[in-house]
Amino acid sequence: MDRVALAAGRIAAWLFVIAVVITVYEVGARYLFHAPTNWVHETTTTLCAVGFALGGAYAFARDEHIRISVISDRAPPAIRTALEVFALLLGVIYLAGLAYAAWGQAEESVWRFDATGWTPELTPGPPNWPLPAIVRVALAAGTVLFLACVVQRLALVLAGRR
């Protein structure tokens, strides 16, 4: 799972690069040519949201996520392991709840049909792209990936292999 999270994080990093490029384009279009766009803000927000949604699992897989370790760093190995198991169990509970909620929102946002056919949730005005649906699916997928990484780490700690 760590390899999947690392690969997803490396791909997601490019979304931030794309967001910067189109933001620079917007600034040039607006201030040099007096022709602002109506799509850059929503697209940049979506790209960054998808990148952040995948970033949690990436940081966790690299062991670079934020943690407060002032107590566990000073504890003996057995206590440190118990604290890590406790933290991972809390992570599993939190991420399972978040995945459940995110999945429900993603399903409502994507699984929509009317008389004309499939109508995923769209941005309210131009460009009328399914950006809200993309963000909700990315949050659900990123949370499930993060949860899988935490469960894997918990299994490794309990087996004494980490």
Buried (B, 14 or more C-beta within 10 A) or exposed (E): BBEEBBEBBEEBEEBBEBBEEBBEEBEEBEEEEEEEBEBBBBBBBBBBBBBBBBBBBBBBBEEEBEEEEEEBEEEEEEEBBBBBBEBBEEBBEBBBEBBEEBBEBBEEBBEBEEEEEEEBBBBEEEEEBBBBBBBBBBBBBBBBBBBBBBBBBBEEBEEEEE
